[in-house]
Amino acid sequence: MTDAVLEREPKIEKQDLRRSAEKLGERVKEGVEFVKKVGRTSCDAAEEFMEDATRRIKRHPAETVVGAFAVGIAFGALVAFIIRKK
């Protein structure tokens, strides 16, 4: 029975393995380039966000403080609600 299975199974040649390895290498290189591109784009977006946030804080300092205070109160209320519920 084992011989019958081995006879039906296709043979893989060394050339096919080399081609597969080359294709895999190319795909890995493409993946690395894509990740680098996404990293650069993300870094640029983060820098732009920080610059925008800095400008908004300088233009509206009182609103920024009130907003931060409101977020802190909301977060504290949420944590208190979760703790009391348990």
C-alpha positions as CSV (number, residue, x, y, z in Angstrom):
1,M,0.0,0.0,0.0
2,T,2.8,2.4,0.8
3,D,4.4,1.8,-2.6
4,A,1.1,2.7,-4.3
5,V,0.9,6.0,-2.4
6,L,4.6,6.8,-3.3
7,E,4.0,6.1,-6.9
8,R,1.1,8.5,-7.1
9,E,2.8,11.3,-5.4
10,P,4.5,13.7,-7.8
11,K,8.2,14.0,-7.7
12,I,9.7,17.4,-6.8
13,E,12.8,18.2,-8.7
14,K,15.7,20.3,-7.4
15,Q,15.1,23.0,-10.0
16,D,11.5,23.4,-8.8
17,L,12.8,23.8,-5.2
18,R,15.3,26.5,-6.4
19,R,12.5,28.4,-8.2
20,S,10.3,28.2,-5.2
21,A,13.1,29.5,-3.0
22,E,13.8,32.4,-5.4
23,K,10.1,33.3,-5.5
24,L,9.9,33.2,-1.7
25,G,13.0,35.4,-1.5
26,E,11.4,37.9,-3.9
27,R,8.2,37.9,-1.8
28,V,10.1,38.5,1.4
29,K,12.0,41.4,-0.2
30,E,8.6,42.9,-1.4
31,G,7.2,42.5,2.1
32,V,10.2,44.2,3.7
33,E,9.9,47.1,1.3
34,F,6.2,47.4,2.0
35,V,6.8,47.4,5.8
36,K,9.5,50.1,5.4
37,K,7.1,52.2,3.3
38,V,4.3,51.8,5.9
39,G,6.8,52.7,8.7
40,R,7.8,55.9,6.9
41,T,4.2,56.9,6.3
42,S,3.2,56.2,9.9
43,C,6.2,58.2,11.2
44,D,5.2,61.2,9.0
45,A,1.6,61.0,10.1
46,A,2.6,60.9,13.8
47,E,4.9,63.9,13.4
48,E,2.1,65.8,11.6
49,F,-0.3,64.9,14.4
50,M,2.1,66.1,17.1
51,E,2.6,69.4,15.3
52,D,-1.1,69.9,14.9
53,A,-1.7,69.1,18.6
54,T,1.0,71.6,19.6
55,R,-0.5,74.3,17.5
56,R,-4.0,73.7,18.9
57,I,-2.7,73.8,22.5
58,K,-0.9,77.1,21.9
59,R,-4.0,78.6,20.3
60,H,-6.5,77.4,22.8
61,P,-4.8,76.7,26.2
62,A,-7.9,77.0,28.3
63,E,-10.0,74.7,26.2
64,T,-7.2,72.2,26.3
65,V,-7.0,72.2,30.1
66,V,-10.8,71.9,30.4
67,G,-10.8,69.1,27.8
68,A,-8.1,67.2,29.6
69,F,-10.0,67.6,32.9
70,A,-13.2,66.3,31.4
71,V,-11.4,63.3,30.0
72,G,-9.9,62.6,33.4
73,I,-13.3,62.8,35.1
74,A,-14.9,60.5,32.5
75,F,-12.1,58.0,32.8
76,G,-12.3,58.1,36.6
77,A,-16.1,57.6,36.5
78,L,-15.8,54.7,34.2
79,V,-13.2,53.0,36.4
80,A,-15.3,53.6,39.5
81,F,-18.4,52.1,37.7
82,I,-16.4,49.0,36.7
83,I,-15.0,48.5,40.3
84,R,-18.4,48.9,41.9
85,K,-20.0,46.6,39.5
86,K,-17.7,43.7,40.5
